[in-house]
Amino acid sequence: MKTRIPLSILSVKALRKLSQPFHGLGSKIEKNFPSLKLYLEQADFRVNPQEYLAMCITSSIFNFILLVISLIAIFIKIDAGSPFIISIAIAIVISFFIFLQQAIYPKLLAGRKIRNIEKNLMPALQDMLVQLNSGIPLFNILVNISHEKYGEVSAEFSRAVNKIGAGIPQVEVLDEVASRNPSLYLRRSLWQLVNGMKTGADTGIVVKEIISALTEEQLLQIQRYGSQLNPLAMFYMLITVILPSLGMTFLIVLSSFISASEIITKLIFWGLYGFVLFFQVMFLGIIKTKRPTLLER
């Protein structure tokens, strides 16, 4: 495995050793995550779902122990009632949500990889077309792109170049890269290129057609993005502008009638401020996730 498991206090190497007794439990709960194997492959995790879930369970157990100890110390210090029961209950809830976050992490990582590929795909293909028109062989173009700064596209081509250099046929390698890649647009592009190579078509014309198809897809993504922004903008205006304004006016009028203390009034206003800030951050996150992947560069 090439990366850390998020929210884990232990390294991947330590988790692999300590998680062995939980492989059976990981196998039982694997059916609740039917797509985990696919996401692990797409995110380049060199581990099976059973082992990964066992590592997540081990990490959650250590997080639970650390949380219980920390919470007990805090509740004893502030002299809270039943510190052990409260600490265990809170630690169970937090540890469960941490486990879920770790279990879906390969999906998030695969999604991040897809976005990185698709935002660099068009520039890489345009670079390829320019080099093809200059008479450079396709293998040399793959080598050149693998050394450029095209993110995951360069990484995929670098792996392809290594396999081609090891003696595997070029068409077979590109077909394999397309088959296991999580990006739909890269798969389509490579399969179209492979089919053109098999039929003996002009590679430059094939790449030009691929770029043309992606350009049309960009236009469709822009149209879909625009149609999604209208309801989102209305939602943003309602939650972060209209409701806070009306709520502020209502609270000012209400506070003059009920004679609320200064502390309560401040808490209400700070709570309203936190509510608005939370929805603004959430709205920015939604806008970012909805943005067309082919336009992110």
C-alpha atoms as one frame of an Amber mdcrd trajectory, in Angstrom:
protein
   0.000   0.000   0.000   1.415   3.352  -0.989  -0.365   5.673   1.421  -1.434
   6.063   5.028  -4.894   5.205   6.259  -6.499   8.514   7.297  -7.151   9.296
  10.973  -4.864   6.452  12.043  -2.245   6.848  14.764  -0.380   3.785  13.465
   1.648   3.332  10.298   0.474   1.003   7.533   3.311  -1.410   8.324   2.248
  -1.646  11.974  -1.420  -2.004  11.039  -0.647  -4.901   8.696   1.033  -6.828
  11.504  -1.528  -6.048  14.177  -4.596  -6.576  11.964  -3.995 -10.260  11.200
  -6.333 -11.521  13.984  -9.149  -9.403  12.481  -9.002 -10.807   8.941 -11.972
 -13.064   9.681 -14.043 -10.125  10.908 -12.957  -8.116   7.883 -14.148 -10.934
   5.622 -17.576 -10.934   7.321 -18.193  -7.206   6.950 -16.742  -7.085   3.414
 -20.222  -7.770   1.978 -21.329  -4.366   3.333 -18.762  -2.715   1.035 -19.366
  -4.460  -2.326 -17.398  -1.937  -4.410 -14.391  -1.747  -2.088 -12.277  -4.131
  -4.201 -12.787  -1.971  -7.291 -11.952   1.245  -5.437  -8.806  -0.309  -3.928
  -7.614  -1.278  -7.421  -8.441   2.132  -8.876  -6.649   3.902  -6.015  -3.563
   1.636  -6.444  -3.889   0.059  -2.986  -1.967  -3.211  -3.126  -4.180  -4.980
  -0.599  -7.396  -7.017  -0.713 -10.677  -5.768   0.842 -10.517  -8.254   3.712
  -7.059  -7.091   4.775  -7.917  -3.417   4.334 -11.044  -3.655   6.494  -9.048
  -5.557   9.133  -6.551  -2.677   9.174  -9.406  -0.183   9.559 -10.802  -2.194
  12.487  -7.388  -2.276  14.170  -6.948   1.454  13.681 -10.425   2.120  15.115
  -9.663   0.019  18.206  -6.526   2.032  18.926  -8.426   5.273  18.318 -11.149
   4.080  20.708  -8.624   3.347  23.467  -6.915   6.715  23.013 -10.252   8.563
  23.000 -11.491   6.801  26.142  -8.322   7.660  28.075  -8.365  11.286  26.904
 -12.088  11.803  27.577 -11.932  10.214  31.031  -9.073  12.537  31.965 -11.033
  15.557  30.691 -14.314  14.624  32.420 -12.583  13.847  35.701 -10.817  17.204
  35.565 -14.090  19.117  35.028 -15.803  16.903  37.627 -18.490  15.542  35.272
 -20.872  12.840  36.443 -20.242   9.220  35.308 -17.047  10.036  33.374 -16.348
   6.399  32.405 -19.777   5.696  30.888 -19.903   9.025  29.032 -16.349   8.623
  27.750 -16.968   5.089  26.457 -20.234   6.118  24.752 -18.653   9.126  23.020
 -15.562   7.110  22.027 -17.717   4.357  20.465 -19.621   6.868  18.312 -16.482
   8.727  17.201 -14.558   5.501  16.508 -17.449   4.156  14.421 -17.515   7.269
  12.242 -13.719   7.130  11.908 -14.014   3.501  10.745 -16.596   4.491   8.108
 -14.364   7.321   6.926 -11.420   4.945   6.597 -13.545   2.326   4.813 -14.704
   4.781   2.116 -11.268   6.421   1.796 -10.274   4.319  -1.286 -13.414   5.620
  -3.027 -12.433   9.211  -2.228  -8.873   8.555  -3.385 -10.082   6.967  -6.635
 -12.351   9.971  -7.242  -9.432  12.319  -6.659  -7.350  10.315  -9.127 -10.125
  10.488 -11.746 -10.371  14.276 -11.432  -6.592  14.597 -11.730  -6.564  12.445
 -14.871  -9.430  14.220 -16.572  -8.187  17.737 -15.928  -4.854  16.817 -17.572
  -6.219  14.602 -20.343  -7.008  17.284 -22.927  -3.610  19.064 -22.671  -1.820
  15.700 -22.898  -3.754  14.693 -26.024  -3.136  18.082 -27.632   0.575  17.655
 -26.902   0.404  14.170 -28.429  -1.272  15.519 -31.592   1.382  18.205 -32.060
   4.158  15.609 -31.748   2.404  13.187 -34.106   2.092  15.932 -36.725   5.824
  16.533 -36.275   6.569  12.934 -37.246   7.587  11.647 -33.806   6.867   7.899
 -33.239   4.084   7.057 -30.778   6.387   5.299 -28.305   8.657   8.356 -28.113
   5.571  10.524 -27.582   4.488   8.315 -24.664   7.965   8.688 -23.185   7.855
  12.475 -23.599   4.399  12.799 -22.011   5.436  10.552 -19.124   8.154  13.098
 -18.309   5.825  16.097 -18.544   3.743  17.570 -15.721   0.396  16.021 -16.618
  -0.261  14.504 -13.209  -1.823  11.038 -13.225  -1.850  10.975 -17.031   1.954
  11.153 -17.021   2.038   8.467 -14.306  -0.179   6.132 -16.370   1.925   6.657
 -19.486   5.089   6.107 -17.471   3.830   2.672 -16.380   2.888   1.924 -19.982
   6.357   2.915 -21.214   7.995   0.607 -18.664   5.903  -2.350 -19.839   6.516
  -1.589 -23.519  10.233  -1.320 -22.775  10.044  -4.771 -21.161   8.926  -6.239
 -24.503   5.117  -6.255 -24.224   3.386  -5.140 -27.471   2.358  -1.484 -27.516
  -1.297  -2.161 -28.388  -1.619  -4.738 -25.603  -0.150  -2.373 -23.000  -2.408
   0.541 -23.952  -5.445  -1.761 -23.896  -4.473  -2.958 -20.406  -4.004   0.614
 -19.155  -7.451   1.501 -20.473  -9.086  -1.563 -18.899  -7.900  -0.894 -15.351
  -8.099   2.913 -15.394 -10.911   4.525 -13.339 -11.381   7.493 -15.708 -14.115
   6.931 -18.281 -12.687   9.558 -20.652  -9.153   8.138 -20.579 -10.525   4.635
 -21.176 -12.517   5.841 -24.179  -9.537   7.744 -25.551  -7.122   4.834 -25.242
  -9.587   2.304 -26.634 -10.233   4.560 -29.615  -6.479   4.912 -30.106  -5.959
   1.140 -29.786  -8.733   0.380 -32.286  -7.179   2.850 -34.725  -3.773   1.182
 -34.337  -5.278  -2.277 -34.895  -7.028  -1.184 -38.100  -3.954   0.653 -39.376
  -5.587   4.112 -39.320  -3.577   7.325 -39.194  -2.813   7.860 -35.507  -2.828
  11.648 -35.906  -6.379  11.584 -37.333  -7.517   9.275 -34.516  -6.103  11.578
 -31.810  -7.673  14.584 -33.531 -11.081  12.841 -33.433 -10.572  12.014 -29.753
  -9.856  15.670 -28.966 -12.931  16.705 -30.953 -15.119  14.277 -28.978 -13.724
  15.560 -25.676 -14.368  19.151 -26.773 -18.024  18.278 -27.371 -18.138  16.624
 -23.958 -16.736  19.818 -22.435 -19.621  21.802 -23.922 -22.140  19.303 -22.525
 -20.493  19.500 -19.098 -20.706  23.304 -19.187 -24.427  23.128 -19.986 -25.083
  20.636 -17.183 -22.988  22.716 -14.783 -24.966  25.859 -15.613 -28.291  24.086
 -15.054 -27.073  22.850 -11.650 -25.861  26.286 -10.540 -29.299  27.925 -10.714
 -30.951  25.910  -7.896 -27.714  25.980  -5.902 -27.582  29.788  -6.117 -31.212
  29.994  -4.965 -30.438  27.661  -2.070 -27.395  29.772  -1.144 -29.415  33.025
  -1.177 -32.143  31.482   0.961 -29.910  29.900   3.595 -27.066  32.434   3.901
 -28.777  35.750   3.044 -32.554  35.738   3.519 -32.909  33.502   6.586 -30.045
  35.144   8.570 -31.413  38.620   7.789 -34.922  37.711   8.899 -33.571  35.783
  11.868 -31.410  38.709  12.985 -34.380  41.085  12.808 -36.595  38.633  14.681
 -34.003  38.102  17.428 -33.489  41.845  17.897 -37.236  42.369  18.305 -37.644
  39.278  20.500 -34.744  40.187  22.805 -36.383  43.530  23.622 -39.523  41.720
  24.842 -38.032  38.816  26.808 -35.146  40.806  28.345 -32.585  38.111  27.606
 -29.245  38.305  29.385 -26.191  39.567  27.561 -24.523  36.139  27.523 -27.565
  34.393  25.991 -27.917  37.128  23.352 -24.253  36.836  22.399 -24.503  33.039
  22.212 -27.516  33.295  19.905 -25.784  35.740  17.587 -22.539  33.732  17.532
 -24.563  30.592  16.836 -26.243  32.325  13.910 -22.842  33.430  12.636 -21.505
  29.858  12.869 -24.608  28.560  11.053 -24.091  30.975   8.153 -20.355  30.268
   7.983 -20.953  26.506   7.923 -23.384  26.730   5.005 -21.076  29.067   3.073
 -18.211  26.595   3.388 -20.549  23.724   2.467 -21.804  25.646  -0.568 -18.247
  26.264  -1.784 -17.529  22.555  -1.389 -20.626  21.624  -3.419 -19.650  24.063
  -6.182 -16.149  22.559  -6.307 -17.409  18.969  -6.535 -19.948  19.856  -9.246
 -17.364  21.613 -11.421 -16.769  19.732 -14.720 -13.665  17.555 -14.498 -12.552
  18.305 -18.055 -12.351  22.045 -17.268 -10.328  22.023 -14.055  -6.925  22.796
 -15.487
